[in-house]
Amino acid sequence: MCHESLNLNHGKDAEFYDNWYASGYMDEWPADKKERIFEIITALNLPETGEALDYGCGNGVFTEVIKKALPRWNVFGCDISSVAIDNARNRYSDCTFFVPSDNNPINRKFDFLLSHHVLEHVSNIADSWKDINQYVKKNASLLIILPCGNQGSFEHRMCMLKKDGIDYNSGGRFFFEDKSHLRRLTTKQMNDFAILYGFTLADDYYSSQFYGAINWITSSSISFIINSTRIEKTIDTIAALEMMGLRLLLSLLKILRFPANTIDYKKQLMSRGKYYFLSVALLMFYPLSKITNFYLQHKSDLEWKNDRNKKNGSEMYLYYER
């Protein structure tokens, strides 16, 4: 989700995200991602009852995940986008949603706070940590999920092939990231912020060390793959050759996945005639394409199961207590 610090009235930023959400931005998330967060929350040994906040909830997808994981809790979601909040209210009537503002204060503090892909977008992360602290009780806990800047992931190794691969002047952004991503923090950097408010890291998990990264990259557009594997500004000839090899591998996997992804997921996005024409044209390639999808998802799931404690992931799940 893309947000600024939520305790202010953001005007232009709120309007920007209203337009995005009105066009279908982050309308849904993959089932495996929701299952992963559900699994983590249910394993936290939280009390049977309490109050939870999804900080920067967008359309409410993960607010509902919290509710399913903590069915006897009162669950709230907040976001600066009124469009997103309206979407969430219409979809998830068992949760309470609000747009924070001086005119709409929520006079309560929460036992548990989830923040999913928010802090990489905010203009001032120190203000956002202060904001989070104001929302939670003295003995609260936090689950913060965001891109990971630790060394050793597939994406980090891609960045190391380029002279401008990591923009340290802009919070450690990786070169291929969307401009709305203002930073990519390490575990240590997050812990340094948490300590300021008395939080300590109780558990940390990491995803997409290798197969998970390949899975999401080859689910992206072919233009993203091409732009992310340009050889301009690679550090040397060997790095350029390696980047060319990555382009070939990722493009091939993208092409292999195209038939199954089109037939399985594009029906609602195309006219009936175009969808059936493409389905017939791609049908002979469907079995191999389906196997490729299954293999990558299976390896991604195994990676999460076996390597979630290895810090070289490209996404981190940090659980703090105080």
PyMOL commands that set and color helices and strands:
alter all, ss='L'
color gray80, all
select helices_A, chain A and resi 12-22+31-42+61-69+82-91+125-135+154-160+168-170+187-196+211-217+222-228+237-265+267-269+272-307
alter helices_A, ss='H'
color red, helices_A
select strands_A, chain A and resi 51-55+74-78+96-98+110-116+136-147+166-167+173-174+200-207+315-321
alter strands_A, ss='S'
color yellow, strands_A
deselect
rebuild
show_as cartoon
